[in-house]
Amino acid sequence: MKVDGILDFSLLDAMAIQTRREYLSDLKYLQDWELISLGRALEQVPANAATLSEWNDALTYLAGVPPEQTQAASRERLITFLTGPRNMGHKNT
């Protein structure tokens, strides 16, 4: 994903930067409000701003669900996961 047209970050890296996390693994331990905030930020990112692989990497890593077939579908499912009610198996402490 291009940031300011100059730097090239993966979508997961950009999400870590957005949430001020040093490590990608820290994304799995965001508080509910941080997940919602991240989901709202992703609502402003067009599907074509990242590759299908990047969207699916973020989706499978954070939500633990199978990849989608299109960028738009993967983006939407990721946003729904981030902004939706927390499922009982997802720990946010």
TIRO-2110 file (N, C-alpha, C; in Angstrom, 1 decimal):
// TIRO-2110
0.9, -1.2, 0.0, N, 1, A
0.0, 0.0, 0.0, CA, 1, A
0.9, 1.2, 0.0, C, 1, A
0.6, 2.2, -0.8, N, 2, A
1.4, 3.4, -0.9, CA, 2, A
0.9, 4.4, 0.2, C, 2, A
1.8, 4.9, 0.9, N, 3, A
1.5, 6.0, 1.9, CA, 3, A
2.1, 7.3, 1.4, C, 3, A
1.2, 8.3, 1.2, N, 4, A
1.7, 9.6, 0.7, CA, 4, A
2.4, 9.5, -0.7, C, 4, A
2.1, 8.4, -1.4, N, 5, A
2.7, 8.2, -2.7, CA, 5, A
4.2, 8.0, -2.7, C, 5, A
4.8, 7.9, -1.6, N, 6, A
6.3, 7.7, -1.5, CA, 6, A
6.7, 6.4, -0.9, C, 6, A
6.2, 6.2, 0.3, N, 7, A
6.6, 5.0, 1.1, CA, 7, A
5.7, 3.8, 0.7, C, 7, A
6.2, 2.7, 0.7, N, 8, A
5.4, 1.5, 0.4, CA, 8, A
5.4, 0.6, 1.7, C, 8, A
4.2, 0.5, 2.3, N, 9, A
4.0, -0.4, 3.4, CA, 9, A
3.0, -1.5, 3.1, C, 9, A
3.1, -2.6, 3.7, N, 10, A
2.0, -3.6, 3.6, CA, 10, A
0.8, -3.1, 4.3, C, 10, A
-0.3, -3.6, 4.1, N, 11, A
-1.5, -3.2, 4.8, CA, 11, A
-1.4, -3.5, 6.3, C, 11, A
-0.9, -4.7, 6.6, N, 12, A
-0.7, -5.0, 8.0, CA, 12, A
0.3, -4.0, 8.7, C, 12, A
1.4, -3.6, 8.0, N, 13, A
2.3, -2.7, 8.5, CA, 13, A
1.6, -1.3, 8.7, C, 13, A
0.8, -0.9, 7.8, N, 14, A
0.1, 0.4, 7.9, CA, 14, A
-0.9, 0.3, 9.1, C, 14, A
-1.5, -0.8, 9.3, N, 15, A
-2.4, -1.0, 10.4, CA, 15, A
-1.7, -0.9, 11.8, C, 15, A
-0.5, -1.5, 11.8, N, 16, A
0.3, -1.4, 13.0, CA, 16, A
0.8, 0.1, 13.3, C, 16, A
1.1, 0.8, 12.2, N, 17, A
1.5, 2.2, 12.3, CA, 17, A
0.3, 3.0, 12.8, C, 17, A
-0.9, 2.8, 12.2, N, 18, A
-2.1, 3.5, 12.6, CA, 18, A
-2.4, 3.3, 14.0, C, 18, A
-2.2, 2.1, 14.6, N, 19, A
-2.5, 1.9, 16.0, CA, 19, A
-1.3, 2.1, 16.9, C, 19, A
-0.2, 2.6, 16.3, N, 20, A
1.0, 2.9, 17.1, CA, 20, A
1.6, 1.7, 17.8, C, 20, A
1.6, 0.6, 17.1, N, 21, A
2.1, -0.7, 17.6, CA, 21, A
3.5, -0.9, 17.0, C, 21, A
4.4, -1.4, 17.7, N, 22, A
5.8, -1.6, 17.2, CA, 22, A
5.8, -3.0, 16.5, C, 22, A
5.0, -3.9, 16.9, N, 23, A
5.1, -5.2, 16.3, CA, 23, A
3.7, -5.6, 15.7, C, 23, A
3.7, -6.3, 14.6, N, 24, A
2.5, -6.7, 14.0, CA, 24, A
1.7, -7.6, 14.9, C, 24, A
2.4, -8.5, 15.7, N, 25, A
1.7, -9.4, 16.6, CA, 25, A
0.9, -8.6, 17.6, C, 25, A
1.2, -7.4, 17.9, N, 26, A
0.4, -6.6, 18.9, CA, 26, A
-1.0, -6.3, 18.4, C, 26, A
-1.2, -6.4, 17.0, N, 27, A
-2.5, -6.1, 16.5, CA, 27, A
-3.6, -7.1, 17.0, C, 27, A
-3.1, -8.3, 17.4, N, 28, A
-4.0, -9.3, 17.9, CA, 28, A
-4.5, -9.0, 19.3, C, 28, A
-3.9, -8.0, 20.0, N, 29, A
-4.2, -7.7, 21.4, CA, 29, A
-4.8, -6.3, 21.6, C, 29, A
-5.3, -5.7, 20.5, N, 30, A
-6.0, -4.4, 20.6, CA, 30, A
-7.2, -4.5, 21.4, C, 30, A
-7.5, -3.4, 22.2, N, 31, A
-8.7, -3.3, 22.9, CA, 31, A
-9.9, -3.2, 21.9, C, 31, A
-11.1, -3.5, 22.3, N, 32, A
-12.3, -3.4, 21.5, CA, 32, A
-12.4, -2.0, 20.8, C, 32, A
-12.2, -0.9, 21.6, N, 33, A
-12.3, 0.4, 21.0, CA, 33, A
-11.2, 0.7, 20.0, C, 33, A
-10.1, 0.1, 20.1, N, 34, A
-9.0, 0.2, 19.2, CA, 34, A
-9.3, -0.5, 17.9, C, 34, A
-9.9, -1.7, 18.0, N, 35, A
-10.3, -2.4, 16.8, CA, 35, A
-11.4, -1.6, 16.0, C, 35, A
-12.3, -1.1, 16.7, N, 36, A
-13.4, -0.3, 16.1, CA, 36, A
-12.8, 0.9, 15.4, C, 36, A
-11.9, 1.6, 16.1, N, 37, A
-11.2, 2.8, 15.5, CA, 37, A
-10.4, 2.4, 14.3, C, 37, A
-9.7, 1.3, 14.3, N, 38, A
-9.0, 0.8, 13.1, CA, 38, A
-9.9, 0.4, 12.0, C, 38, A
-11.0, -0.2, 12.3, N, 39, A
-12.0, -0.5, 11.3, CA, 39, A
-12.6, 0.8, 10.6, C, 39, A
-12.8, 1.8, 11.4, N, 40, A
-13.3, 3.1, 10.9, CA, 40, A
-12.3, 3.7, 10.0, C, 40, A
-11.0, 3.6, 10.4, N, 41, A
-9.9, 4.2, 9.6, CA, 41, A
-9.9, 3.4, 8.2, C, 41, A
-10.1, 2.1, 8.3, N, 42, A
-10.1, 1.3, 7.0, CA, 42, A
-11.2, 1.6, 6.1, C, 42, A
-12.3, 2.1, 6.7, N, 43, A
-13.5, 2.5, 5.9, CA, 43, A
-13.1, 3.6, 4.9, C, 43, A
-12.0, 4.4, 5.2, N, 44, A
-11.6, 5.5, 4.4, CA, 44, A
-10.6, 5.0, 3.3, C, 44, A
-10.2, 3.7, 3.4, N, 45, A
-9.2, 3.2, 2.5, CA, 45, A
-9.9, 2.4, 1.4, C, 45, A
-9.7, 2.8, 0.1, N, 46, A
-10.4, 2.1, -1.0, CA, 46, A
-9.8, 0.7, -1.1, C, 46, A
-10.6, -0.2, -1.6, N, 47, A
-10.2, -1.6, -1.8, CA, 47, A
-9.0, -1.7, -2.7, C, 47, A
-8.8, -0.9, -3.7, N, 48, A
-7.7, -1.0, -4.6, CA, 48, A
-6.4, -0.3, -4.0, C, 48, A
-6.5, 0.2, -2.8, N, 49, A
-5.3, 0.8, -2.2, CA, 49, A
-4.3, -0.3, -1.7, C, 49, A
-4.8, -1.6, -1.6, N, 50, A
-3.9, -2.7, -1.2, CA, 50, A
-4.3, -3.9, -2.2, C, 50, A
-3.4, -4.8, -2.3, N, 51, A
-3.6, -5.9, -3.1, CA, 51, A
-4.6, -6.9, -2.4, C, 51, A
-5.1, -7.8, -3.2, N, 52, A
-6.0, -8.8, -2.7, CA, 52, A
-5.2, -9.6, -1.6, C, 52, A
-4.0, -10.0, -1.9, N, 53, A
-3.2, -10.7, -1.0, CA, 53, A
-3.0, -10.0, 0.4, C, 53, A
-2.8, -8.6, 0.3, N, 54, A
-2.7, -7.9, 1.5, CA, 54, A
-4.0, -7.8, 2.4, C, 54, A
-5.1, -7.6, 1.7, N, 55, A
-6.4, -7.6, 2.4, CA, 55, A
-6.6, -9.0, 3.0, C, 55, A
-6.4, -10.0, 2.2, N, 56, A
-6.6, -11.4, 2.8, CA, 56, A
-5.6, -11.7, 3.9, C, 56, A
-4.4, -11.3, 3.8, N, 57, A
-3.4, -11.5, 4.9, CA, 57, A
-3.9, -10.9, 6.2, C, 57, A
-4.4, -9.6, 6.1, N, 58, A
-4.9, -8.9, 7.3, CA, 58, A
-6.2, -9.7, 7.8, C, 58, A
-7.1, -10.1, 6.9, N, 59, A
-8.3, -10.7, 7.2, CA, 59, A
-8.0, -12.0, 7.9, C, 59, A
-7.2, -12.9, 7.4, N, 60, A
-6.9, -14.2, 8.0, CA, 60, A
-6.1, -14.0, 9.3, C, 60, A
-5.2, -13.1, 9.3, N, 61, A
-4.4, -12.9, 10.5, CA, 61, A
-5.2, -12.4, 11.7, C, 61, A
-6.0, -11.4, 11.5, N, 62, A
-6.8, -10.8, 12.5, CA, 62, A
-8.1, -11.5, 12.9, C, 62, A
-8.8, -11.9, 11.8, N, 63, A
-10.1, -12.5, 12.0, CA, 63, A
-10.1, -14.0, 12.1, C, 63, A
-9.0, -14.6, 11.5, N, 64, A
-8.9, -16.0, 11.5, CA, 64, A
-9.9, -16.7, 10.6, C, 64, A
-10.3, -16.1, 9.6, N, 65, A
-11.2, -16.6, 8.6, CA, 65, A
-10.6, -16.8, 7.3, C, 65, A
-11.2, -17.7, 6.4, N, 66, A
-10.6, -17.9, 5.1, CA, 66, A
-10.6, -16.7, 4.2, C, 66, A
-9.6, -16.6, 3.3, N, 67, A
-9.5, -15.5, 2.4, CA, 67, A
-10.8, -15.3, 1.5, C, 67, A
-11.0, -14.1, 1.0, N, 68, A
-12.0, -13.8, 0.1, CA, 68, A
-11.5, -13.8, -1.4, C, 68, A
-12.4, -13.7, -2.3, N, 69, A
-12.0, -13.7, -3.7, CA, 69, A
-11.7, -12.4, -4.3, C, 69, A
-12.2, -11.3, -3.7, N, 70, A
-11.9, -10.0, -4.3, CA, 70, A
-11.4, -9.0, -3.2, C, 70, A
-10.7, -8.0, -3.6, N, 71, A
-10.3, -7.0, -2.6, CA, 71, A
-11.5, -6.4, -1.9, C, 71, A
-12.5, -6.0, -2.6, N, 72, A
-13.7, -5.4, -1.9, CA, 72, A
-14.3, -6.3, -0.9, C, 72, A
-14.4, -7.6, -1.2, N, 73, A
-15.0, -8.5, -0.3, CA, 73, A
-14.2, -8.7, 0.9, C, 73, A
-12.9, -8.8, 0.7, N, 74, A
-11.9, -9.0, 1.9, CA, 74, A
-11.9, -7.8, 2.7, C, 74, A
-11.9, -6.6, 2.1, N, 75, A
-11.9, -5.3, 2.9, CA, 75, A
-13.2, -5.2, 3.7, C, 75, A
-14.3, -5.5, 3.1, N, 76, A
-15.6, -5.4, 3.8, CA, 76, A
-15.7, -6.4, 5.0, C, 76, A
-15.2, -7.6, 4.7, N, 77, A
-15.3, -8.6, 5.8, CA, 77, A
-14.3, -8.2, 7.0, C, 77, A
-13.2, -7.7, 6.6, N, 78, A
-12.2, -7.2, 7.7, CA, 78, A
-12.8, -6.0, 8.5, C, 78, A
-13.4, -5.1, 7.8, N, 79, A
-14.0, -4.0, 8.5, CA, 79, A
-15.2, -4.4, 9.4, C, 79, A
-16.0, -5.4, 8.8, N, 80, A
-17.1, -5.9, 9.6, CA, 80, A
-16.6, -6.6, 10.9, C, 80, A
-15.5, -7.4, 10.7, N, 81, A
-14.9, -8.0, 11.9, CA, 81, A
-14.4, -7.0, 12.9, C, 81, A
-13.7, -6.0, 12.5, N, 82, A
-13.1, -5.0, 13.4, CA, 82, A
-14.2, -4.1, 14.1, C, 82, A
-15.2, -3.8, 13.4, N, 83, A
-16.2, -2.9, 13.9, CA, 83, A
-17.4, -3.6, 14.5, C, 83, A
-17.5, -4.9, 14.3, N, 84, A
-18.7, -5.6, 14.8, CA, 84, A
-18.6, -6.0, 16.2, C, 84, A
-19.6, -6.7, 16.7, N, 85, A
-19.5, -7.2, 18.1, CA, 85, A
-18.4, -8.2, 18.2, C, 85, A
-17.8, -8.2, 19.4, N, 86, A
-16.6, -9.1, 19.6, CA, 86, A
-17.2, -10.5, 19.7, C, 86, A
-16.5, -11.5, 19.1, N, 87, A
-16.9, -12.9, 19.2, CA, 87, A
-16.3, -13.4, 20.5, C, 87, A
-16.9, -14.4, 21.1, N, 88, A
-16.4, -14.9, 22.4, CA, 88, A
-15.0, -15.5, 22.3, C, 88, A
-14.6, -15.9, 21.2, N, 89, A
-13.2, -16.5, 21.1, CA, 89, A
-12.1, -15.6, 20.9, C, 89, A
-12.4, -14.3, 20.7, N, 90, A
-11.4, -13.3, 20.4, CA, 90, A
-11.1, -12.6, 21.7, C, 90, A
-9.8, -12.6, 22.1, N, 91, A
-9.4, -11.9, 23.4, CA, 91, A
-8.9, -10.5, 23.1, C, 91, A
-9.5, -9.6, 23.9, N, 92, A
-9.1, -8.2, 23.8, CA, 92, A
-8.9, -7.7, 25.2, C, 92, A
-7.7, -7.9, 25.8, N, 93, A
-7.5, -7.5, 27.1, CA, 93, A
-6.6, -6.3, 27.2, C, 93, A
END
